[in-house]
Amino acid sequence: MSDPTVARYAKGKRPGFYEDPSMDEAMSMIMVLSSEFFVMRERLDTFEAIAAEKGLMLSEEIDAYEPSQELAEEREARKQEFFDRLFFVANKRAAELASRDTSGRYESVLKTIAEE
């Protein structure tokens, strides 16, 4: 797991595709969700195919399953990592605002570098 005290964001302004930055955030979230859904769907299809080949009917057992404390904690960590990716753009923008890392400041730095 990564060190939470170390910023994991690239420096500089993230390119935008929509006039409203919220749309870029929403599209980023949609893409993360879509990719996660597709991976999960593929794994489930594989699981169902293997179970069927072995003549296993597991749906009732799956519905009744109670994970151990260790597994529940692992699942929670995976869920948190997922949400970190899902809200990556929104969190990056919040960090930029918190550090006053605005596009104006970014352009000012570029201008200063260009003048040197």
C-alpha positions as CSV (number, residue, x, y, z in Angstrom):
1,M,0.0,0.0,0.0
2,S,1.3,3.5,-0.8
3,D,2.4,6.1,1.8
4,P,-0.6,8.4,2.4
5,T,1.7,11.3,3.3
6,V,3.3,11.4,-0.1
7,A,1.4,13.2,-2.9
8,R,0.7,10.9,-5.8
9,Y,-0.3,13.6,-8.3
10,A,1.6,14.7,-11.3
11,K,2.6,18.4,-11.2
12,G,0.8,20.9,-13.4
13,K,-2.6,21.3,-14.7
14,R,-4.5,18.3,-16.0
15,P,-5.8,18.7,-19.6
16,G,-9.5,19.3,-19.8
17,F,-11.9,18.3,-22.5
18,Y,-15.1,20.1,-21.4
19,E,-15.7,23.7,-20.5
20,D,-17.0,22.6,-17.1
21,P,-14.2,20.8,-15.1
22,S,-17.0,18.8,-13.3
23,M,-17.7,17.1,-16.7
24,D,-14.1,16.0,-16.9
25,E,-14.3,14.6,-13.4
26,A,-17.6,12.8,-14.2
27,M,-16.1,11.3,-17.4
28,S,-13.1,10.1,-15.5
29,M,-15.3,8.4,-12.9
30,I,-17.4,6.8,-15.6
31,M,-14.3,5.4,-17.3
32,V,-13.0,4.0,-14.1
33,L,-16.3,2.4,-13.3
34,S,-16.7,1.0,-16.8
35,S,-13.3,-0.6,-16.7
36,E,-13.9,-2.1,-13.3
37,F,-17.3,-3.4,-14.3
38,F,-15.9,-5.0,-17.5
39,V,-13.1,-6.8,-15.5
40,M,-15.6,-8.0,-12.9
41,R,-18.0,-9.2,-15.6
42,E,-15.2,-11.2,-17.3
43,R,-14.1,-12.8,-14.0
44,L,-17.7,-13.7,-13.2
45,D,-18.2,-15.2,-16.6
46,T,-15.0,-17.3,-16.1
47,F,-16.1,-18.3,-12.6
48,E,-19.6,-19.4,-13.9
49,A,-18.1,-21.3,-16.8
50,I,-15.6,-23.2,-14.6
51,A,-18.3,-24.0,-12.0
52,A,-20.7,-25.2,-14.6
53,E,-18.0,-27.5,-16.1
54,K,-17.6,-29.0,-12.7
55,G,-21.3,-29.4,-12.1
56,L,-21.3,-26.9,-9.1
57,M,-24.3,-25.0,-8.2
58,L,-23.0,-22.3,-5.9
59,S,-25.5,-19.4,-6.1
60,E,-27.2,-20.2,-2.7
61,E,-23.8,-20.7,-1.0
62,I,-22.6,-17.4,-2.4
63,D,-25.7,-15.6,-1.2
64,A,-25.2,-17.1,2.3
65,Y,-21.4,-16.6,2.5
66,E,-20.0,-14.7,5.5
67,P,-16.4,-13.5,5.0
68,S,-13.8,-13.8,7.8
69,Q,-12.6,-10.7,9.5
70,E,-9.3,-10.9,7.5
71,L,-11.2,-11.2,4.2
72,A,-13.6,-8.4,5.1
73,E,-10.6,-6.1,5.9
74,E,-8.9,-7.1,2.6
75,R,-12.1,-6.3,0.7
76,E,-12.4,-2.9,2.5
77,A,-8.8,-2.1,1.5
78,R,-9.6,-3.0,-2.2
79,K,-12.7,-0.9,-2.0
80,Q,-10.8,2.1,-0.7
81,E,-8.2,1.7,-3.5
82,F,-11.0,1.6,-6.0
83,F,-12.6,4.8,-4.6
84,D,-9.2,6.5,-4.6
85,R,-9.0,5.8,-8.4
86,L,-12.6,6.7,-8.9
87,F,-12.2,10.1,-7.3
88,F,-8.7,10.7,-8.5
89,V,-9.4,13.8,-10.6
90,A,-11.7,15.3,-7.9
91,N,-9.1,14.6,-5.2
92,K,-6.3,16.1,-7.4
93,R,-8.3,19.2,-8.0
94,A,-9.0,19.6,-4.3
95,A,-5.3,19.1,-3.5
96,E,-4.4,21.8,-6.1
97,L,-7.0,24.2,-4.6
98,A,-5.7,23.5,-1.1
99,S,-2.1,24.3,-2.2
100,R,-3.3,27.2,-4.4
101,D,-1.9,25.4,-7.5
102,T,-4.1,27.2,-10.0
103,S,-3.8,27.4,-13.8
104,G,-2.7,31.0,-13.4
105,R,0.1,30.0,-11.1
106,Y,1.1,27.3,-13.5
107,E,1.1,29.7,-16.5
108,S,3.1,32.2,-14.4
109,V,5.8,29.5,-13.7
110,L,5.9,28.6,-17.4
111,K,6.3,32.3,-18.3
112,T,9.1,32.7,-15.7
113,I,10.9,29.6,-17.1
114,A,10.5,30.8,-20.7
115,E,12.0,34.1,-19.8
116,E,15.1,32.6,-18.3
